[in-house]
């Protein structure tokens, strides 16, 4: 893994000569955040050595390098999921690459299903914690101390300082935000009524099929991490409206201007 990461980093540095401070992973329907970046380089995933290629509609599949005011950013237009058939080391490979390109902070976004009754479709949730219910762990196997310690302290997966700053910014921008706990399941099926009930009983506020592995690997490498989710459907143990991936993308698209503004200002101000 170490050699693969270094090979990929060397290739990207040769192509871009760019050292980002922020990494941003753009989830379903949030890919146009790159319009806020003064783009200097775009590298399609299929041109980057060792990189997987996103197979999901709504995920474009490119690394975008550029600036937001004076902050240097690399954004992933499209992420990788365990349900696509990748193993966890492939899913999280880009996070390791971004770390060695120079990032100090990681912002992850996603679309999720809400179980908190205070949420509604379109709610923007700042993630304060996560529950890992995926069947594979990205740190399973022999640990390479060059990346990080064998046993990772996960008491603060999401930076409390970044959360507080994001809430301040949301208030200034008059954007309504909630906070909550995200639970990661394998997918690709949307949850059953019983599974939504389970998610609620376990203490989570929303559920999705991504984010958790990337955050674990980010913390393994001591990256300060911020997570944000758009609620694209609501489910409880009594009833659930029929949901399709197209509807998820549409709900995310409607919330996207607010999410974009929030992430942009967080990068500028933090």
C-alpha positions as CSV (number, residue, x, y, z in Angstrom):
1,X,0.0,0.0,0.0
2,X,2.8,2.5,0.9
3,X,4.5,2.0,-2.4
4,X,1.2,2.3,-4.4
5,X,0.4,5.5,-2.6
6,X,3.8,7.0,-3.1
7,X,3.7,6.0,-6.8
8,X,0.3,7.7,-7.3
9,X,1.4,10.8,-5.4
10,X,4.6,11.1,-7.5
11,X,2.5,10.9,-10.7
12,X,0.0,13.6,-9.5
13,X,2.8,15.9,-8.3
14,X,4.5,15.6,-11.7
15,X,1.2,16.5,-13.5
16,X,0.2,19.4,-11.2
17,X,3.0,20.7,-9.0
18,X,0.2,21.5,-6.5
19,X,0.2,21.1,-2.7
20,X,-3.4,21.3,-1.3
21,X,-4.3,22.1,2.3
22,X,-7.9,20.8,2.1
23,X,-9.3,17.6,0.6
24,X,-13.0,17.5,-0.2
25,X,-15.0,14.3,-1.0
26,X,-18.1,15.1,-2.9
27,X,-21.0,12.7,-2.4
28,X,-24.1,12.0,-4.5
29,X,-25.6,15.1,-6.2
30,X,-22.9,17.4,-4.7
31,X,-20.4,17.3,-7.5
32,X,-20.9,20.9,-8.7
33,X,-19.1,22.3,-5.7
34,X,-16.1,22.4,-8.1
35,X,-17.8,25.4,-9.7
36,X,-16.7,27.3,-6.6
37,X,-13.1,26.4,-7.1
38,X,-10.7,28.4,-9.3
39,X,-9.6,25.2,-11.1
40,X,-6.0,24.8,-12.1
41,X,-5.9,21.0,-12.9
42,X,-8.4,18.2,-13.5
43,X,-7.2,14.6,-13.5
44,X,-9.8,11.9,-14.5
45,X,-9.6,8.9,-12.2
46,X,-8.9,6.6,-15.1
47,X,-5.7,8.4,-15.9
48,X,-4.3,8.1,-12.3
49,X,-2.1,5.1,-11.5
50,X,-3.7,2.7,-9.0
51,X,-6.9,4.7,-8.7
52,X,-10.3,3.0,-8.8
53,X,-13.0,4.4,-11.1
54,X,-16.4,5.5,-9.8
55,X,-19.3,3.5,-11.3
56,X,-22.2,5.4,-9.7
57,X,-24.6,7.8,-11.4
58,X,-24.0,11.3,-10.0
59,X,-20.3,10.7,-9.4
60,X,-18.2,12.2,-12.2
61,X,-14.8,10.6,-11.4
62,X,-12.0,13.2,-11.4
63,X,-9.6,14.9,-9.0
64,X,-10.0,18.7,-9.2
65,X,-7.2,21.0,-8.0
66,X,-7.5,24.7,-7.5
67,X,-8.1,27.5,-5.0
68,X,-10.9,29.0,-3.1
69,X,-9.7,32.5,-2.3
70,X,-6.2,31.8,-1.0
71,X,-6.8,28.2,0.1
72,X,-5.5,25.3,-2.0
73,X,-8.0,22.5,-2.4
74,X,-8.2,19.1,-4.0
75,X,-11.7,17.8,-4.6
76,X,-12.9,14.3,-5.4
77,X,-15.7,14.5,-7.9
78,X,-17.2,11.1,-7.0
79,X,-16.1,8.6,-4.4
80,X,-15.8,4.8,-4.2
81,X,-18.1,2.5,-2.3
82,X,-17.7,-1.0,-0.8
83,X,-21.0,-2.0,-2.6
84,X,-19.4,-1.3,-6.0
85,X,-17.2,-4.3,-5.4
86,X,-14.0,-2.5,-4.2
87,X,-12.3,-3.7,-1.1
88,X,-11.9,-1.2,1.8
89,X,-8.3,-0.4,0.9
90,X,-9.4,0.6,-2.6
91,X,-12.3,2.7,-1.2
92,X,-10.0,4.6,1.1
93,X,-7.0,4.8,-1.2
94,X,-7.7,8.4,-2.4
95,X,-7.7,9.6,1.2
96,X,-4.2,8.3,1.7
97,X,-3.1,9.9,-1.6
98,X,-4.6,13.3,-0.6
99,X,-2.7,13.1,2.7
100,X,0.6,12.7,1.0
101,X,-0.2,15.3,-1.5
102,X,-0.2,17.7,1.5
103,X,-3.8,18.0,2.9
104,X,-4.1,18.8,6.6
105,X,-8.0,18.8,6.7
106,X,-10.6,16.6,5.0
107,X,-14.2,17.5,4.3
108,X,-16.6,14.6,3.5
109,X,-20.1,15.0,2.2
110,X,-22.9,12.5,1.5
111,X,-26.6,11.9,0.9
112,X,-28.3,9.9,3.6
113,X,-31.6,8.6,4.9
114,X,-33.0,10.2,8.0
115,X,-34.5,8.5,11.0
116,X,-34.4,11.5,13.4
117,X,-38.0,12.9,13.5
118,X,-36.6,16.5,13.6
119,X,-35.2,16.0,10.1
120,X,-37.0,16.3,6.8
121,X,-36.0,15.7,3.2
122,X,-33.5,18.4,2.3
123,X,-32.2,18.8,5.9
124,X,-28.5,19.6,6.2
125,X,-26.8,17.7,9.0
126,X,-23.4,18.4,10.4
127,X,-22.0,15.0,11.5
128,X,-20.8,14.8,15.1
129,X,-20.1,11.0,15.3
130,X,-20.4,7.8,13.3
131,X,-21.3,4.1,13.8
132,X,-19.5,1.5,11.7
133,X,-21.8,-1.3,10.6
134,X,-19.9,-2.2,7.4
135,X,-18.8,-5.8,7.1
136,X,-15.1,-4.9,6.4
137,X,-12.7,-2.6,8.2
138,X,-10.3,-0.4,6.2
139,X,-7.5,-1.0,8.8
140,X,-7.8,-4.8,8.9
141,X,-4.5,-6.5,8.2
142,X,-0.9,-5.7,9.1
143,X,-0.6,-2.1,10.1
144,X,2.0,0.2,8.4
145,X,3.3,2.6,11.1
146,X,4.3,5.0,8.4
147,X,0.6,5.7,7.9
148,X,-0.5,5.7,11.5
149,X,-0.9,3.7,14.7
150,X,-2.2,0.1,15.0
151,X,-5.1,1.2,17.3
152,X,-6.7,4.5,16.3
153,X,-8.4,6.8,18.9
154,X,-11.9,7.4,17.4
155,X,-13.3,9.4,20.3
156,X,-13.4,12.5,18.0
157,X,-13.9,11.2,14.4
158,X,-15.2,14.7,13.4
159,X,-13.4,17.8,14.5
160,X,-15.3,19.7,17.2
161,X,-13.6,22.9,16.2
162,X,-14.6,22.6,12.6
163,X,-18.2,21.7,13.7
164,X,-18.4,24.8,15.8
165,X,-17.0,27.0,13.0
166,X,-19.5,25.5,10.5
167,X,-22.4,26.2,12.8
168,X,-21.3,29.8,13.2
169,X,-21.0,30.2,9.4
170,X,-24.4,28.6,8.9
171,X,-26.0,31.1,11.3
172,X,-24.3,34.0,9.5
173,X,-25.5,32.7,6.2
174,X,-29.0,32.0,7.5
175,X,-28.7,28.3,6.6
176,X,-30.6,25.9,8.9
177,X,-28.4,23.0,10.0
178,X,-28.9,20.1,12.4
179,X,-26.3,17.8,13.8
180,X,-26.4,14.1,14.1
181,X,-24.8,10.6,14.2
182,X,-24.3,8.8,10.9
183,X,-24.5,5.0,10.6
184,X,-22.7,3.3,7.7
185,X,-24.3,0.1,6.1
186,X,-23.0,-1.8,3.1
187,X,-25.8,-1.2,0.6
188,X,-26.6,-1.0,-2.3
189,X,-30.2,-1.6,-1.2
190,X,-32.1,1.2,0.5
191,X,-33.0,0.2,4.1
192,X,-36.1,-1.9,5.0
193,X,-38.5,-0.6,7.6
194,X,-36.9,-3.0,10.2
195,X,-33.4,-1.7,9.3
196,X,-34.5,1.9,9.7
197,X,-35.9,0.9,13.2
198,X,-32.5,-0.8,14.0
199,X,-30.6,2.4,12.9
200,X,-32.8,4.5,15.3
201,X,-32.4,2.0,18.2
202,X,-28.7,2.0,17.8
203,X,-28.6,5.7,18.4
204,X,-28.0,7.1,14.9
205,X,-29.9,10.0,13.2
206,X,-29.1,9.1,9.6
207,X,-27.9,6.2,7.5
208,X,-25.9,5.8,4.3
209,X,-23.4,3.6,2.4
210,X,-20.2,5.7,2.5
211,X,-18.1,8.1,4.6
212,X,-17.3,5.8,7.6
213,X,-14.3,4.1,5.9
214,X,-12.8,7.4,4.7
215,X,-13.2,9.0,8.1
216,X,-11.5,6.0,9.8
217,X,-8.5,6.2,7.5
218,X,-8.4,10.0,7.8
219,X,-8.1,9.7,11.6
220,X,-5.6,6.9,11.2
221,X,-3.4,9.5,9.5
222,X,-4.3,12.3,11.9
223,X,-6.3,14.4,9.4
224,X,-8.7,16.9,10.9
225,X,-12.1,15.8,9.5
226,X,-15.5,17.5,8.9
227,X,-18.6,15.6,7.7
228,X,-21.8,16.9,6.3
229,X,-24.9,15.0,5.1
230,X,-28.0,15.9,3.1
231,X,-31.1,14.0,4.1
232,X,-32.6,12.7,0.8
233,X,-35.3,10.4,2.2
234,X,-37.0,9.8,5.6
235,X,-37.7,6.3,7.0
236,X,-39.2,4.9,10.2
237,X,-40.5,1.6,11.4
238,X,-44.1,2.4,10.4
239,X,-43.9,3.7,6.8
240,X,-41.5,4.8,4.1
241,X,-42.2,6.5,0.9
242,X,-40.8,4.7,-2.2
243,X,-37.3,6.1,-3.0
244,X,-35.2,5.8,-6.1
245,X,-31.6,6.9,-6.7
246,X,-32.9,9.6,-9.1
247,X,-35.0,11.0,-6.2
248,X,-32.0,11.0,-3.9
249,X,-30.0,13.0,-6.5
250,X,-32.8,15.4,-6.9
251,X,-33.1,16.0,-3.2
252,X,-29.4,16.5,-2.9
253,X,-29.4,18.9,-5.9
254,X,-32.0,21.2,-4.1
255,X,-29.9,21.4,-0.9
256,X,-26.7,21.7,-2.8
257,X,-26.4,25.6,-3.0
258,X,-26.5,25.8,0.8
259,X,-24.1,22.9,1.3
260,X,-21.7,24.5,-1.3
261,X,-21.8,27.9,0.5
262,X,-21.2,26.3,3.9
263,X,-18.2,24.2,2.7
264,X,-16.8,27.1,0.8
265,X,-16.9,29.5,3.7
266,X,-15.6,26.8,6.1
267,X,-12.5,26.4,3.9
268,X,-12.0,30.2,3.6
269,X,-12.5,31.0,7.3
270,X,-11.2,27.9,9.2
